[in-house]
Amino acid sequence: MTSFDDTLEHIGKFGLFQKQIFFLTCMISVVFCPIYVGIVFLGVVPPYRCVEPGLVDLQRKCGWSLEEELNYTVPRPEGSTDFTYTSQCVRYDIDWNKTSLSCIDPLFDITTPSSDGLSVTDCKDGWIYDTTGSSIVTEFNLVCADSWKMDLFQSFVNLGFFFGSLFIGYIADRFGRKPCLLITLFTTAVSGVLVAFAPTYPLVVFFRFIQGLVSKGSWLSGYILVAEFVGLCHRRTVGIVYQAAFSVGLLILSGVAYGITNWRWLQLAITLPNFLFLTYYWCVPESPRWLLSQKRKNEAKIIIQHIAKTNGKTVPETLESLTEDDEAVEKQTPSFLALFRTPQIRKHTFILMYIWFTCAVVYQGLIMHMGSTSGNLYFDFSISALVEFPSALIIILTVERIGRRYPWAIGCIVTGIACLVSAFISNELHWLKVTLSCVSRMGITLSYEMICLVNAELYPTFIRNLGIMVCSSMCDLGGTITPFIVYRLANILAELPLIVFAVLSVISGILVLLLPETKGMALPETIEEVEGMHKPAKASKLKVAYLEVETMDRI
C-alpha cells in the first residue's frame, strides 16, 4: 500500500502548492499575535490623578502651570517628588472653593506650618488621565481599587485558551482541519468586533473570553494543516518559521498601535483581517492525510491531483493504492494515569508542566512589564520583538548539531540572569535595561519554541497527544495569573516581577538538564523506550528521526 508521504515523493514535498499554503497559514499566526499580547496597547495605563472639585476655578484664578498645580494639590509620600500608586488614588479632603486660599501655597492656609496633617480621601469624583488617546483603563476607570479588573481582562483570554484547547482539537479530528479552521477564524473575527463595540466592562471581558476560546484553536489548526501538507523533512523548518510569523505580528502590532491610540479603533483594526481569512474556503483544501484517515479516499485523490498540477508534477500510478499510514505498534489505550505511573515519564510530565508554565509567565510577563514601565513603549516593544528572530535561527542551527538540552538550558538561565540584573539597574540607564530586556526576550522565546519541539519526543505514541495537551495546558494557566504577578507585585516594588521571572527561569534551566537528550532518537513508541532514554546503551539503538515526522500529525 502507498502512504501519503510516499505520494509526496512524486508530487512534491515543498513545491509551489505547499509554499502558497504555508504563506496563507502564516498570516493566521501574524494576526493571532494581537490577541495574545494586545493588552500592552489596549490596556495602556497613562499617568492619572484624582479629580478635585472646585480646583479648576482656583487654577484659572492663580494661573498655575500643570506642574505647579500638581505640586500644590496632589498628595505625595513624605520626601517624594514623584507620583506613586498611593498619590494617584487619593486626594486632599478639602474644599478648593474657599476664597481664602492663597495662590502661593494654598495648603499652608489650611494647616500650618506644614500640610502633613491634612486628611485624604478616595477619588470620589473620578480621575484625570494625562493622555490624548484612550484605553480600556481610561474608559472604564480600571485604576486604584478597580485596577485588578485590568488583570482580569487578560486572564480571561488565557482561560479561553485553556478551555478551548479541550475541544478544538476534537473538532479538528472529528470534522476536519478545514471546517475547524474556518469556524474558529469566523468566531474570532465576530467576537473581536463585539469586544470593540461592547458598551460595558463585563461585556468586554465576556467577548474577550470567547475570542480566546477559539483563536488559539485557529492558530493550531493552521499549524496542523500546513504540517500535514509538507514532506517529513520540512516540518521542523515550517514549524519554526510558523512561530516566527508570530514575531512579525509583534512588529506590525506596534506600528498599528502607534498610529491608532483609541483602543476601540485599535481593536477593530487588529480584528478585521480575520474576516479576510474566510476566503480560505476557496484557497485552502482539506488535509489529504485527514481524509485518508476518515476513509474518504476519492476526495483525497482529487486534492492530490491538484497539488501535483500546481507543483508541475505528474500523479504516480500508485495513487490507486493510496491509504492511510499504518500503525506498526500494538494498540494501547491512552490514560491520564499513564503520564504519572512510571518513574521517567512521571519526571518528564512534572518538569514539562513547570517549564510550560514558566514560559507563559515569563514571556507574557516581560511584555506586560515593559508596557507598564517603558519610557517609549512603541520603540521598546519593536526592538524586543526583533530579537525573537535570532531565537528561531539558533534553534534551526543547533538542534541537530549540538542537541536540544544545552541550548535550551542556556536560554532559560540567560533569561533569568538578564531579568535579575535588570531588576537592580537604575531607570536612568534606560539603554542598558532595554538591552537586558532584549536578551531575556530572546532567551525565553528560544525556550518557548524549543519546548514545542521537544515535548512530543518525551512520550510514547499512545499518550503523546495526551502528554502535549496536559503539559501545555499549564501554559494557559500560567498566562491567566501573569497579569496579577506583573501589576500587583509592581505596586509593592516596581522591579519585583523581574525577580520572580528570574527565579522561575533559572529553575527551568536546571530542570531542562534533568531531561534526556533526544537528538538523533526516533520518536518513542512504548513506555519501555521512554524509560530507557536515560540509559545510553538503549538509547543508542534507536533509529535517527526528526521530531517533525510525527509531532503535528498527532496533535
C-alpha positions in Angstrom: 0.0 0.0 0.0 1.1 3.6 -0.7 1.1 6.2 2.0 0.6 10.0 1.5 4.2 10.5 2.4 5.2 8.2 -0.5 3.0 10.1 -2.8 4.6 13.4 -1.8 7.9 12.0 -3.1 6.3 12.2 -6.6 4.1 15.3 -6.4 6.5 17.5 -4.3 7.3 17.7 -0.7 7.5 21.5 -0.6 6.6 22.8 -4.0 4.6 25.8 -5.2 1.4 24.5 -3.7 2.9 23.9 -0.2 4.6 27.3 -0.3 1.3 29.0 -1.1 -0.5 27.2 1.8 2.4 28.0 4.1 2.2 31.7 3.3 -1.6 31.8 3.8 -1.4 30.0 7.2 1.5 32.2 8.4 -0.9 35.1 8.1 -3.0 33.4 10.7 0.0 33.3 13.0 0.6 37.0 12.4 -2.9 38.0 13.3 -3.0 35.8 16.4 -0.3 38.0 18.0 -2.6 40.9 19.0 -5.0 38.6 20.8 -2.1 37.1 22.8 -0.3 40.3 23.8 -2.6 43.1 22.7 -3.2 44.1 26.3 0.0 46.0 26.2 -1.6 48.6 23.9 -5.3 48.1 24.6 -4.7 48.5 28.4 -2.2 51.3 28.5 -2.2 53.0 31.9 -1.3 56.6 31.5 -0.4 59.0 34.4 -3.5 59.8 36.3 -4.7 61.7 39.4 -7.9 62.4 41.2 -10.4 64.9 40.0 -10.5 67.8 42.5 -13.9 69.6 42.6 -13.5 73.3 42.6 -9.9 73.2 41.7 -10.5 74.4 38.1 -11.6 77.9 39.2 -8.6 78.2 41.6 -6.2 77.1 38.9 -7.6 79.6 36.5 -7.5 82.4 39.0 -3.9 81.7 40.0 -2.7 81.0 36.5 -0.8 77.8 37.6 1.0 75.7 35.2 0.3 72.0 35.3 3.5 71.4 37.3 2.5 74.0 39.9 -1.0 72.6 40.1 0.4 69.1 40.8 2.9 70.3 43.4 0.3 72.2 45.3 -2.7 69.9 45.2 -1.6 66.2 44.8 -0.7 64.3 47.9 2.7 62.6 47.8 4.7 60.5 50.4 7.0 62.5 52.6 10.2 63.3 50.8 9.0 62.1 47.4 8.9 64.2 44.3 7.3 61.6 42.1 3.8 60.3 41.8 3.2 56.9 43.3 0.3 54.5 43.2 -0.9 55.9 46.6 -0.8 59.5 45.5 -2.7 58.7 42.3 -5.6 57.1 44.3 -6.3 59.7 47.0 -6.8 63.4 47.2 -6.9 66.0 49.9 -10.2 66.1 51.8 -10.6 69.9 51.5 -12.9 72.3 49.7 -10.9 74.1 47.0 -13.7 76.7 46.6 -12.6 78.5 49.7 -11.9 82.1 48.8 -9.2 82.4 51.4 -6.8 80.0 49.7 -3.6 81.5 48.6 -2.1 81.1 45.1 1.4 80.7 46.5 0.9 77.8 48.8 -2.8 77.1 49.3 -2.3 74.2 51.7 -0.3 76.4 54.1 -3.5 78.4 54.6 -5.3 75.4 55.9 -2.7 73.7 58.2 0.4 75.5 59.3 3.3 75.3 59.5 3.1 72.3 57.1 0.5 70.2 55.2 1.5 66.9 56.8 -1.6 66.9 58.9 -4.1 67.1 56.1 -6.5 64.2 55.8 -7.0 62.5 52.4 -10.0 60.7 50.9 -10.6 58.4 47.9 -11.1 59.7 44.4 -14.9 60.1 44.8 -15.3 62.2 41.6 -13.2 60.2 39.2 -9.8 60.6 37.6 -7.9 62.8 35.2 -5.7 60.9 32.7 -2.7 62.6 31.1 -3.1 61.2 27.6 -4.5 62.1 24.2 -5.7 58.6 23.4 -7.9 56.2 25.2 -7.6 52.6 26.6 -9.7 50.2 28.4 -8.2 51.5 31.6 -9.2 55.2 30.9 -12.7 54.4 29.6 -13.8 52.1 32.4 -11.6 53.7 35.2 -9.7 50.5 35.9 -7.3 52.0 38.4 -6.8 52.1 42.1 -9.4 49.8 43.8 -10.5 48.6 40.4 -7.1 48.0 38.9 -7.4 44.2 39.3 -10.1 44.3 36.6 -7.4 45.1 34.0 -5.6 41.9 35.1 -8.9 40.0 34.7 -9.2 41.3 31.1 -6.1 39.4 30.1 -6.7 36.4 32.4 -10.0 35.7 30.7 -8.4 35.4 27.3 -6.0 32.9 28.7 -8.8 31.0 30.4 -10.4 30.9 26.9 -7.2 29.4 25.5 -7.3 26.7 28.2 -10.9 25.7 27.8 -10.7 26.0 24.0 -7.8 23.5 23.9 -10.1 20.9 25.4 -12.5 20.7 22.5 -10.9 22.5 19.4 -8.6 19.5 18.9 -11.6 17.1 19.0 -13.4 19.2 16.4 -10.4 19.2 14.1 -10.0 15.4 14.4 -13.7 14.7 14.1 -14.9 17.1 11.5 -11.7 18.0 9.6 -8.9 20.6 9.7 -10.5 23.0 7.2 -14.0 23.3 8.9 -12.3 23.8 12.2 -10.1 26.5 10.8 -12.9 28.4 9.1 -15.3 28.2 12.1 -12.7 29.4 14.6 -11.5 32.2 12.3 -15.0 33.4 11.8 -15.8 33.2 15.6 -12.5 35.0 16.4 -13.5 37.8 14.0 -17.0 38.3 15.2 -16.1 38.2 18.9 -13.2 40.6 18.3 -15.6 43.1 16.7 -18.0 42.6 19.7 -15.1 43.5 22.0 -14.6 46.7 20.1 -18.3 47.8 20.4 -19.1 46.3 23.9 -20.6 49.2 25.9 -19.7 47.8 29.4 -16.7 46.3 31.0 -18.4 42.9 31.8 -19.3 42.5 28.1 -15.8 43.4 27.0 -14.4 40.6 29.3 -17.0 38.1 28.1 -16.4 38.7 24.4 -12.6 38.6 25.1 -13.1 35.2 26.7 -15.0 34.0 23.6 -12.2 35.3 21.4 -9.6 33.3 23.5 -11.8 30.2 23.4 -11.4 29.9 19.6 -8.4 32.0 18.5 -5.7 29.6 19.7 -7.6 26.8 18.0 -7.4 28.6 14.7 -3.7 29.2 15.2 -3.1 25.5 16.0 -5.4 24.4 13.1 -3.3 26.4 10.7 -0.2 24.9 12.1 -1.5 21.4 11.8 -2.8 21.9 8.3 0.4 23.2 6.8 2.4 20.5 8.6 0.2 17.8 7.0 0.8 19.1 3.5 4.6 19.2 3.5 7.1 16.4 3.4 8.6 15.0 6.6 12.0 16.6 6.3 10.4 20.1 6.0 8.2 20.0 9.1 10.8 21.3 11.6 11.6 24.4 9.5 7.9 25.0 8.7 7.0 24.8 12.4 9.8 27.2 13.5 9.0 29.7 10.8 5.3 29.5 11.5 6.1 30.6 15.1 8.4 33.3 13.8 5.5 34.7 11.9 4.0 35.5 15.3 7.1 37.7 15.9 6.3 39.5 12.6 2.9 40.2 14.1 4.5 41.8 17.1 6.2 44.4 14.8 3.1 45.1 12.9 1.1 45.5 16.1 3.5 48.1 17.5 3.2 50.1 14.2 -0.6 49.9 14.1 -0.9 50.8 17.8 1.4 53.8 17.3 -0.9 55.2 14.7 -4.2 54.3 16.4 -4.3 55.5 20.0 -8.0 54.8 20.6 -8.4 51.3 22.0 -11.7 50.6 20.3 -10.4 51.5 16.8 -7.3 49.6 17.5 -9.2 46.5 18.5 -11.2 46.8 15.3 -8.1 47.3 13.2 -6.4 44.1 14.5 -9.7 42.1 14.2 -10.9 42.9 10.7 -8.2 40.9 8.9 -9.7 37.7 10.3 -12.7 38.2 8.0 -10.3 38.0 5.0 -9.3 34.6 6.1 -12.8 33.3 5.3 -11.6 33.4 1.6 -9.5 30.4 2.6 -12.7 28.4 1.9 -11.7 28.6 -1.8 -7.9 28.8 -1.3 -7.1 26.1 1.2 -8.2 22.5 0.7 -8.8 19.8 3.3 -5.8 17.8 4.5 -5.4 14.6 2.4 -4.0 12.9 5.5 -7.1 13.5 7.5 -9.4 12.5 4.5 -7.5 9.2 4.2 -7.8 8.6 8.0 -11.6 9.0 7.5 -11.7 6.6 4.6 -12.6 9.4 2.2 -10.1 8.3 -0.5 -11.8 9.8 -3.5 -11.7 13.3 -2.1 -8.1 12.9 -1.1 -7.2 11.8 -4.6 -8.8 15.0 -6.1 -6.7 17.2 -3.8 -3.5 15.2 -4.5 -4.1 15.7 -8.3 -4.5 19.5 -7.6 -1.2 19.5 -5.6 0.6 17.7 -8.4 -0.8 20.1 -11.1 0.2 23.2 -9.1 3.7 21.8 -8.4 4.2 20.8 -12.1 4.4 17.1 -11.3 2.7 14.1 -12.5 0.4 11.9 -10.4 2.1 8.5 -9.7 0.4 5.3 -10.9 0.4 4.1 -7.3 -2.3 6.6 -6.4 -5.0 4.0 -6.6 -3.3 2.0 -3.8 -3.1 5.1 -1.6 -4.1 4.5 2.0 -3.7 6.0 5.5 -0.4 5.3 7.3 -0.4 2.0 9.2 0.5 1.9 12.8 3.1 -0.8 13.3 2.8 -0.6 17.1 0.4 -2.7 19.1 -2.7 -0.8 20.0 -2.6 0.7 23.5 -5.3 2.7 25.3 -4.2 6.2 26.5 -5.0 7.2 30.0 -4.2 10.2 32.2 -2.6 7.9 34.8 0.0 6.7 32.2 1.6 10.2 32.5 2.5 9.5 36.1 2.6 5.8 36.6 6.3 5.1 35.6 9.3 7.0 37.0 10.8 8.6 33.9 7.5 9.6 32.3 6.3 11.0 35.6 9.5 13.0 35.8 9.1 14.3 32.3 5.5 15.3 33.0 6.2 17.3 36.1 9.3 19.0 34.5 7.5 19.9 31.2 4.4 21.2 33.1 6.6 23.5 35.1 8.6 24.7 32.0 5.4 25.3 30.0 4.0 27.3 33.0 7.3 29.3 33.3 7.4 30.1 29.5 4.0 31.6 29.6 4.5 33.6 32.8 7.9 35.0 31.8 7.1 35.6 28.1 3.8 37.4 28.7 5.1 38.9 31.9 8.1 40.5 30.2 5.9 42.1 27.5 3.4 43.4 30.1 6.1 44.7 32.4 7.7 46.6 29.6 4.3 48.0 28.8 3.9 49.4 32.3 7.5 50.7 32.8 8.8 51.6 29.3 9.9 55.1 28.5 8.9 54.7 24.9 6.5 51.8 24.6 6.3 51.6 20.8 10.1 51.7 20.3 11.0 49.3 23.1 8.2 46.9 22.0 9.5 46.8 18.4 13.1 46.3 19.5 12.3 43.5 21.8 10.2 41.8 19.1 13.1 41.9 16.7 15.3 39.8 19.0 12.8 36.9 18.7 14.0 36.1 15.2 17.6 35.1 16.3 15.9 32.6 18.6 14.4 30.8 15.7 17.7 30.9 13.8 19.6 29.5 16.9 17.2 26.6 17.1 17.5 25.8 13.4 21.3 25.8 13.6 21.7 23.9 16.9 19.1 21.3 17.4 20.6 18.8 15.0 24.2 19.7 15.6 24.5 20.4 19.4 21.3 18.9 20.6 18.2 20.1 22.5 19.2 20.3 26.1 22.2 22.6 26.3 20.9 25.5 24.0 17.5 25.2 25.8 19.0 25.3 29.3 21.3 28.2 28.4 18.3 30.1 27.0 16.5 29.7 30.3 19.4 30.6 32.6 20.4 33.6 30.4 16.8 34.8 30.7 16.9 34.5 34.5 20.2 36.3 34.8 19.2 39.1 32.5 15.9 39.7 34.5 17.7 39.7 37.8 20.4 42.1 36.7 17.8 44.4 35.1 15.8 44.5 38.4 18.7 46.2 40.2 19.7 48.7 37.4 18.6 52.3 37.7 16.0 53.6 35.3 18.5 56.3 34.3 20.4 53.6 32.5 17.5 53.0 30.1 19.6 51.7 27.3 21.0 49.0 29.5 17.6 48.0 30.7 16.3 47.8 27.2 19.4 45.7 26.2 18.8 43.2 29.1 15.1 43.1 28.2 16.0 42.1 24.7 18.4 39.4 25.9 15.7 38.0 28.3 13.1 38.0 25.5 15.4 36.2 23.2 16.1 33.5 25.8 12.5 32.9 26.8 11.5 32.8 23.1 14.1 30.1 22.5 12.7 28.2 25.4 9.2 28.6 24.2 9.9 27.3 20.7 12.2 24.5 22.0 9.6 23.0 24.3 7.1 23.0 21.4 9.6 20.8 19.5 10.8 18.6 22.3 7.6 17.8 24.2 6.4 15.1 21.8 9.8 13.4 21.9 9.5 12.5 25.5 6.2 10.5 25.3 5.3 7.2 23.7 2.9 7.3 20.7 -0.2 6.2 22.5 -0.1 9.0 25.1 1.8 11.6 23.0 -1.3 13.8 22.3 -2.4 13.5 25.9 1.1 14.4 27.2 1.2 17.5 25.0 -2.3 18.6 26.0 -1.8 18.2 29.7 1.7 19.8 29.8 0.8 22.7 27.5 -2.3 23.4 29.5 0.0 24.8 32.2 0.9 27.5 29.6 -2.6 28.8 29.6 -2.9 28.7 33.4 0.4 30.5 33.7 -0.9 33.2 31.4 -4.0 33.5 33.5 -2.1 34.5 36.6 0.6 36.5 34.8 -1.3 39.9 34.9 -1.7 39.6 38.7 2.1 38.9 39.1 3.1 41.8 36.9 0.7 44.5 38.0 0.0 43.6 41.7 3.6 42.9 42.6 4.7 46.1 40.8 2.6 48.0 43.3 4.8 46.6 46.1 8.1 47.1 44.2 8.3 48.1 40.6 11.0 45.5 39.7 9.7 42.7 41.9 8.1 40.9 38.9 11.6 40.7 37.2 12.9 38.9 40.3 10.1 36.4 40.1 10.8 35.8 36.4 14.5 35.3 37.2 13.8 32.6 39.8 11.3 30.8 37.6 13.7 30.9 34.6 16.8 29.7 36.4 14.9 26.8 37.9 13.6 25.9 34.4 17.2 25.8 33.1 18.3 23.4 35.8 15.3 21.2 35.2 16.0 21.0 31.5 19.3 19.3 32.3 17.4 16.6 34.1 15.6 15.6 30.8 17.2 13.1 28.4 18.9 14.4 25.2 16.7 13.4 22.3 18.9 14.4 19.4 19.1 11.6 16.8 16.4 9.5 18.5 13.3 8.1 16.9 10.0 9.1 18.5 9.4 6.5 21.2 6.6 4.1 20.6 6.3 2.4 24.0 6.7 3.1 27.7 9.8 0.9 27.8 11.5 3.0 25.2 10.9 6.2 27.2 12.0 4.6 30.4 15.2 3.6 28.6 16.0 7.0 27.3 18.3 7.8 30.2 20.4 4.7 29.5 22.9 5.3 26.7 23.1 1.7 25.8 19.5 1.5 25.0 19.1 5.0 23.6 21.9 4.3 21.0 19.8 1.6 19.4 17.0 3.9 18.5 16.9 4.9 14.8 17.6 8.5 13.7 14.5 10.5 13.0 13.3 14.1 13.2 10.8 15.3 15.7 8.7 16.8 12.9 7.9 13.4 11.4 5.0 12.9 13.7 4.6 15.9 16.1 1.9 17.7 14.3 0.2 14.6 12.9 -0.6 13.5 16.4 -1.9 16.9 17.8 
